[in-house]
Amino acid sequence: MIGILIMAIDYSTLTKTARMDAVLSTLDASVAPAYIEIGTTGMASVLATLTLADPSGSVTGPALSFTMPQSDLAADATGTAAEARLRNGDADDVITGLTVGLTGTDIVLDSVDFTAGQTVTLNSAVITHG
């Protein structure tokens, strides 16, 4: 038996674009619009839900840019934001495990401390294929 270990994969731009197109298609496949949920650790509590435009964005090369801004006019709960997920309109997870914080995270916020009822606005969102 021969084992092969492949490391340091570099996808072509064409492949990266196709993957981002697939993500966008999956997000927008439902009748209802896709949305971003921001939650506490392990998504134990959803703090805010931001409904995306429909279609939710556009793909240019390896980047999926979402139509912005999007807001939740009344946050769902009080707590500390730790992660986020993207779901299609049928509430199916499309991307999970997004990190949330003040710097150096997938989703950068001006504060991770949420209070129920506050307005939460996402001013920009881009997912770039690595």
N, C-alpha and C positions, 0 to 999 in steps of 0.2 A: 504494500500500500504506500502510495506517495502522497504526502500532504503538501499543499501549496498555501503559503501565507502571503497575501497581497497587502501592502501597506502604502501609505502616502498616495492615495488615488487622486488624480487630477482629471476632472471631467472636462470635456470640450465645452466651449461656449454654447454650441448648438444643443448639447445634452442638458446643460444647466438651464437654458431657456425653456426647453421642453418640460423639464421638471417643474419650473415655476408656472408655466402655462397649465400644467396638470393640477397644481395646488389651487390656482385661481378658478379653474373649472370645477373642482371639487367644492370649493367654498360657495360658488354661485349656482350650483346645480339645483338647489331647492327653490321652491316658489317663494318662501320667506327669505329675507336677507340674512347674510352671515353676520356674526358678531364676535367681539372680543370680550372675554370674561377675565377680570382681574380678581385674584383671590388671595387668601392666606396660604400658609404652607400646606402643601398637599391638596390645595383647592378645597380645604375643609369648610370654608365659608366664602361665598362669592361676595366681593365688596362692591363691584361695579360691573355693569354690562353696557358695552358700547356697540350699538347696532351700526353696521357698516352700510355704505351706499350699495346700490344694486344696479350695475355690477360693482363689486367691491374695490376694484382697482384695475391696474394695467401692468403688463409685463414688458420690460425693455431689457434685452439680454438676460443676464442672470438675476435681475432684480424685479421683485413684485412690489409696486408702489400702491399703497391704498389711497383712496379718495378721502381727503381730510378737509377740515377738521370734523371729528365726530365726538358727540358728547352724551353723557348720561346725566340728565338734569337732576337726578336724585339718587345718590349712591345707595346701594341696597343694605349695607351693614357698616358697622364700625369695626376697625381692625387694622392690622399692619399688612400691607401688600407684600407678597413674597413671590408669586408666580402668576402666570396667565396662560390662557389657551384660546385658540381660534376654533370656532364651531360654525358649521353650515346652518342654514335655516331650519333643518330638521333636528338640531341639537346634537349632531354627530361631531365628535372631535376630529379636526383636520390637522392641527398642530398643537401639541401639548408640551409642557415643561419649559415654557418661555420664562426666563428669569426677569424679575422686576426689581428695580432699585433706583438709586439716585445717580449713579454713574457706572459705566462698564457692564451694563446688563442688556438683555434683549429689548426690554421696554424700560426707558428712562423716564422717571417721573420727577416732578418738582417736590413731591413729598410722598412717602410711603404710608403715612398715617391718614387713614380714611375715617370720615365721620358720616354716619347714615344721614342721607338727605342732602349732602353737599353735591355741587356740580363737579363732574370729572370730565375734562376735555383732553382728547388725544389730538395733538397738533400735527404730528407726522408719524408715518409708519411705513417702513420699507423692510422687506425680507430679501436678503441677498444670499444666493446659493453659494456655499463655501467651496 
